[in-house]
Each structure stands twice: as C-alpha cells, then as structure tokens.
Amino acid sequence: MRRRLFIALTLLLPLAGFAQTATPSAGESGFDFLLGEWSLDVHVKVSGLAALIHGTPKLSGTLKARRTPAGIEDELSIVDASGNPRGATRSQRTFDAASARWSITNTDTYHVRKGSAKAWREGDEMRVEASYLEGDEKTLTRSRYFAISADAFRFTQDRSRDNGVTWDEGTFAYDAKRIAAAKP
C-alpha cells in the first residue's frame, strides 16, 4: 500500500508543479477579460462644420477575442446606424515577461493603418500607449480599459498628432457588454 502511494505521489507531484507554473501571472492574464464576444456602443468626439450639419454619428460594433499560442488575438468591427463599415481592426497581444508589458500589433484595414503599442496593468485598469502610421502622418494614442467586470467594460482613447505635445481627449470610446463567453 505504501509503495503504491509513493509511486502515485511520485507520478503526480511533477504534474502538480506543472499546473502551478502554467498558471498565468496577473500581468500575463491582464487582457483575459477580452476573451469572448462583445457588443459595443461606440462614441466618437466630433467637432467642426460636419458635426454642426450632421450631428454625432450613431455607431455600434463587435469585439471578438480568442487565445492563441502567441497570446490573444482580437477583431474589432464598427458600423454606422445603417450597417455601413466604419472600422475594422485586428490585433495580436503578446505578453513579454521580461518587461512585464504586453506588446500589441494591429492593422486597421478600413483606414489602412498599422500600429504598435505597449500595455500594462495599473490598478484595476489596463493602460495602452500606441503609435500609428496613416500614410505619412504619425498619431499617438493613450487608452484605458476600465470598469472591468465579467460582463462589461469601458474603453476610452486620447489622440495626439503632434508627438504628444497636446492631446485631444476622449476622441474614441466604447461601452462593451458580453454577448458570448470565451470558447475553450
């Protein structure tokens, strides 16, 4: 009996150690809340003559995120009230344990721009700083994911077109509500 118990423990203990090391740290699991499918109520900041004439556009969208061997991949789609596409972005999020930061690459196929970003957890929020090239124009963004719960979160983004000297705050935001859980 003792011998069987010893053999069983000898076989199971290494597996228990593997399970502990396979558990992601708080930094690694920072974007796990994105996993699944989300419905988005999108808000954009508008100004100028177009805003006076047309008002603020009614936008909605979806966000679908899944785990990949490299990290988390997500697709963000935005449409106007008539269902016309207004944005489509695909992102790959990879955690770098050495820097305790997420590296994000994304492509906005609708606006034909690519970007790269760094993200980190700050308290109950995820913070992101990014740089995008649209033609020859460089745009910096700083974003926050906040009010994160199992079924909802909020996102807001500020933009700078002068390399961070001035910021236009709240240019893009959305409220997300879960419509489907992550698939195993």
TORKOL-4160 file (C-alpha; in steps of 0.2 Angstrom, whole numbers, padded with zeros to 4 digits, m for minus):
184
<pt num="1" X="0000" Y="0000" Z="0000"/>
<pt num="2" X="0014" Y="0012" Z="0005"/>
<pt num="3" X="0023" Y="0008" Z="m0011"/>
<pt num="4" X="0008" Y="0012" Z="m0022"/>
<pt num="5" X="0005" Y="0028" Z="m0013"/>
<pt num="6" X="0024" Y="0033" Z="m0016"/>
<pt num="7" X="0023" Y="0028" Z="m0034"/>
<pt num="8" X="0006" Y="0038" Z="m0036"/>
<pt num="9" X="0014" Y="0054" Z="m0027"/>
<pt num="10" X="0030" Y="0052" Z="m0037"/>
<pt num="11" X="0020" Y="0052" Z="m0053"/>
<pt num="12" X="0008" Y="0066" Z="m0048"/>
<pt num="13" X="0019" Y="0079" Z="m0040"/>
<pt num="14" X="0028" Y="0084" Z="m0056"/>
<pt num="15" X="0011" Y="0087" Z="m0064"/>
<pt num="16" X="0006" Y="0097" Z="m0049"/>
<pt num="17" X="0021" Y="0108" Z="m0051"/>
<pt num="18" X="0017" Y="0110" Z="m0070"/>
<pt num="19" X="0000" Y="0116" Z="m0066"/>
<pt num="20" X="0007" Y="0129" Z="m0054"/>
<pt num="21" X="0019" Y="0136" Z="m0067"/>
<pt num="22" X="0006" Y="0135" Z="m0081"/>
<pt num="23" X="m0005" Y="0147" Z="m0071"/>
<pt num="24" X="m0003" Y="0165" Z="m0079"/>
<pt num="25" X="0003" Y="0179" Z="m0068"/>
<pt num="26" X="m0008" Y="0194" Z="m0065"/>
<pt num="27" X="0002" Y="0203" Z="m0079"/>
<pt num="28" X="0000" Y="0189" Z="m0091"/>
<pt num="29" X="m0019" Y="0187" Z="m0088"/>
<pt num="30" X="m0021" Y="0206" Z="m0090"/>
<pt num="31" X="m0031" Y="0205" Z="m0106"/>
<pt num="32" X="m0041" Y="0189" Z="m0102"/>
<pt num="33" X="m0056" Y="0199" Z="m0099"/>
<pt num="34" X="m0057" Y="0202" Z="m0118"/>
<pt num="35" X="m0059" Y="0184" Z="m0122"/>
<pt num="36" X="m0076" Y="0180" Z="m0129"/>
<pt num="37" X="m0088" Y="0191" Z="m0139"/>
<pt num="38" X="m0094" Y="0208" Z="m0135"/>
<pt num="39" X="m0107" Y="0221" Z="m0141"/>
<pt num="40" X="m0100" Y="0239" Z="m0142"/>
<pt num="41" X="m0109" Y="0255" Z="m0140"/>
<pt num="42" X="m0097" Y="0267" Z="m0149"/>
<pt num="43" X="m0094" Y="0286" Z="m0145"/>
<pt num="44" X="m0083" Y="0297" Z="m0156"/>
<pt num="45" X="m0079" Y="0315" Z="m0152"/>
<pt num="46" X="m0084" Y="0326" Z="m0167"/>
<pt num="47" X="m0082" Y="0345" Z="m0170"/>
<pt num="48" X="m0082" Y="0357" Z="m0184"/>
<pt num="49" X="m0094" Y="0361" Z="m0198"/>
<pt num="50" X="m0098" Y="0342" Z="m0201"/>
<pt num="51" X="m0103" Y="0340" Z="m0183"/>
<pt num="52" X="m0115" Y="0355" Z="m0184"/>
<pt num="53" X="m0123" Y="0349" Z="m0200"/>
<pt num="54" X="m0124" Y="0330" Z="m0197"/>
<pt num="55" X="m0123" Y="0329" Z="m0178"/>
<pt num="56" X="m0114" Y="0314" Z="m0169"/>
<pt num="57" X="m0114" Y="0298" Z="m0179"/>
<pt num="58" X="m0123" Y="0283" Z="m0171"/>
<pt num="59" X="m0110" Y="0269" Z="m0171"/>
<pt num="60" X="m0110" Y="0251" Z="m0164"/>
<pt num="61" X="m0098" Y="0237" Z="m0165"/>
<pt num="62" X="m0092" Y="0220" Z="m0160"/>
<pt num="63" X="m0076" Y="0214" Z="m0152"/>
<pt num="64" X="m0071" Y="0195" Z="m0153"/>
<pt num="65" X="m0056" Y="0189" Z="m0144"/>
<pt num="66" X="m0048" Y="0172" Z="m0143"/>
<pt num="67" X="m0032" Y="0165" Z="m0135"/>
<pt num="68" X="m0019" Y="0159" Z="m0147"/>
<pt num="69" X="m0002" Y="0151" Z="m0144"/>
<pt num="70" X="0006" Y="0168" Z="m0145"/>
<pt num="71" X="m0006" Y="0177" Z="m0134"/>
<pt num="72" X="m0023" Y="0185" Z="m0138"/>
<pt num="73" X="m0030" Y="0189" Z="m0155"/>
<pt num="74" X="m0045" Y="0200" Z="m0157"/>
<pt num="75" X="m0055" Y="0208" Z="m0171"/>
<pt num="76" X="m0064" Y="0225" Z="m0168"/>
<pt num="77" X="m0078" Y="0230" Z="m0181"/>
<pt num="78" X="m0088" Y="0246" Z="m0181"/>
<pt num="79" X="m0103" Y="0250" Z="m0191"/>
<pt num="80" X="m0114" Y="0266" Z="m0193"/>
<pt num="81" X="m0133" Y="0266" Z="m0190"/>
<pt num="82" X="m0136" Y="0259" Z="m0207"/>
<pt num="83" X="m0124" Y="0245" Z="m0205"/>
<pt num="84" X="m0110" Y="0253" Z="m0216"/>
<pt num="85" X="m0092" Y="0248" Z="m0210"/>
<pt num="86" X="m0083" Y="0262" Z="m0201"/>
<pt num="87" X="m0068" Y="0252" Z="m0194"/>
<pt num="88" X="m0061" Y="0235" Z="m0194"/>
<pt num="89" X="m0045" Y="0232" Z="m0183"/>
<pt num="90" X="m0036" Y="0215" Z="m0180"/>
<pt num="91" X="m0024" Y="0215" Z="m0165"/>
<pt num="92" X="m0012" Y="0202" Z="m0158"/>
<pt num="93" X="m0007" Y="0204" Z="m0140"/>
<pt num="94" X="0008" Y="0196" Z="m0133"/>
<pt num="95" X="0014" Y="0196" Z="m0115"/>
<pt num="96" X="0033" Y="0200" Z="m0113"/>
<pt num="97" X="0038" Y="0193" Z="m0095"/>
<pt num="98" X="0055" Y="0202" Z="m0095"/>
<pt num="99" X="0047" Y="0219" Z="m0097"/>
<pt num="100" X="0030" Y="0214" Z="m0088"/>
<pt num="101" X="0022" Y="0223" Z="m0103"/>
<pt num="102" X="0010" Y="0217" Z="m0117"/>
<pt num="103" X="0016" Y="0221" Z="m0135"/>
<pt num="104" X="0002" Y="0224" Z="m0147"/>
<pt num="105" X="0002" Y="0225" Z="m0166"/>
<pt num="106" X="m0013" Y="0229" Z="m0175"/>
<pt num="107" X="m0019" Y="0233" Z="m0193"/>
<pt num="108" X="m0034" Y="0244" Z="m0196"/>
<pt num="109" X="m0039" Y="0238" Z="m0213"/>
<pt num="110" X="m0053" Y="0251" Z="m0215"/>
<pt num="111" X="m0042" Y="0266" Z="m0213"/>
<pt num="112" X="m0026" Y="0257" Z="m0220"/>
<pt num="113" X="m0015" Y="0260" Z="m0205"/>
<pt num="114" X="m0004" Y="0249" Z="m0194"/>
<pt num="115" X="0001" Y="0252" Z="m0176"/>
<pt num="116" X="0011" Y="0245" Z="m0162"/>
<pt num="117" X="0008" Y="0248" Z="m0143"/>
<pt num="118" X="0014" Y="0243" Z="m0126"/>
<pt num="119" X="0001" Y="0239" Z="m0112"/>
<pt num="120" X="0002" Y="0236" Z="m0094"/>
<pt num="121" X="m0010" Y="0234" Z="m0079"/>
<pt num="122" X="m0012" Y="0249" Z="m0067"/>
<pt num="123" X="m0023" Y="0245" Z="m0053"/>
<pt num="124" X="m0040" Y="0239" Z="m0059"/>
<pt num="125" X="m0036" Y="0246" Z="m0077"/>
<pt num="126" X="m0026" Y="0241" Z="m0092"/>
<pt num="127" X="m0017" Y="0256" Z="m0100"/>
<pt num="128" X="m0011" Y="0256" Z="m0118"/>
<pt num="129" X="0001" Y="0268" Z="m0127"/>
<pt num="130" X="0002" Y="0267" Z="m0146"/>
<pt num="131" X="0009" Y="0274" Z="m0161"/>
<pt num="132" X="0000" Y="0273" Z="m0178"/>
<pt num="133" X="0006" Y="0277" Z="m0196"/>
<pt num="134" X="m0008" Y="0283" Z="m0208"/>
<pt num="135" X="0001" Y="0287" Z="m0224"/>
<pt num="136" X="0015" Y="0299" Z="m0219"/>
<pt num="137" X="0005" Y="0305" Z="m0203"/>
<pt num="138" X="0010" Y="0298" Z="m0186"/>
<pt num="139" X="m0003" Y="0298" Z="m0172"/>
<pt num="140" X="0000" Y="0294" Z="m0154"/>
<pt num="141" X="m0014" Y="0287" Z="m0143"/>
<pt num="142" X="m0016" Y="0283" Z="m0125"/>
<pt num="143" X="m0030" Y="0272" Z="m0120"/>
<pt num="144" X="m0038" Y="0264" Z="m0104"/>
<pt num="145" X="m0049" Y="0249" Z="m0102"/>
<pt num="146" X="m0058" Y="0251" Z="m0085"/>
<pt num="147" X="m0074" Y="0247" Z="m0075"/>
<pt num="148" X="m0070" Y="0229" Z="m0080"/>
<pt num="149" X="m0082" Y="0216" Z="m0074"/>
<pt num="150" X="m0086" Y="0198" Z="m0080"/>
<pt num="151" X="m0100" Y="0205" Z="m0092"/>
<pt num="152" X="m0094" Y="0223" Z="m0096"/>
<pt num="153" X="m0080" Y="0235" Z="m0098"/>
<pt num="154" X="m0077" Y="0253" Z="m0104"/>
<pt num="155" X="m0064" Y="0259" Z="m0116"/>
<pt num="156" X="m0058" Y="0277" Z="m0119"/>
<pt num="157" X="m0044" Y="0284" Z="m0130"/>
<pt num="158" X="m0035" Y="0301" Z="m0132"/>
<pt num="159" X="m0025" Y="0306" Z="m0148"/>
<pt num="160" X="m0010" Y="0317" Z="m0152"/>
<pt num="161" X="m0005" Y="0322" Z="m0169"/>
<pt num="162" X="0010" Y="0332" Z="m0163"/>
<pt num="163" X="0020" Y="0319" Z="m0155"/>
<pt num="164" X="0012" Y="0320" Z="m0138"/>
<pt num="165" X="0014" Y="0339" Z="m0136"/>
<pt num="166" X="m0005" Y="0341" Z="m0135"/>
<pt num="167" X="m0019" Y="0328" Z="m0133"/>
<pt num="168" X="m0037" Y="0328" Z="m0139"/>
<pt num="169" X="m0045" Y="0319" Z="m0125"/>
<pt num="170" X="m0060" Y="0306" Z="m0127"/>
<pt num="171" X="m0059" Y="0305" Z="m0146"/>
<pt num="172" X="m0065" Y="0287" Z="m0146"/>
<pt num="173" X="m0073" Y="0277" Z="m0133"/>
<pt num="174" X="m0085" Y="0262" Z="m0131"/>
<pt num="175" X="m0095" Y="0253" Z="m0118"/>
<pt num="176" X="m0094" Y="0234" Z="m0120"/>
<pt num="177" X="m0107" Y="0221" Z="m0115"/>
<pt num="178" X="m0103" Y="0202" Z="m0116"/>
<pt num="179" X="m0114" Y="0193" Z="m0129"/>
<pt num="180" X="m0104" Y="0176" Z="m0128"/>
<pt num="181" X="m0091" Y="0169" Z="m0116"/>
<pt num="182" X="m0074" Y="0163" Z="m0122"/>
<pt num="183" X="m0074" Y="0146" Z="m0131"/>
<pt num="184" X="m0062" Y="0133" Z="m0123"/>
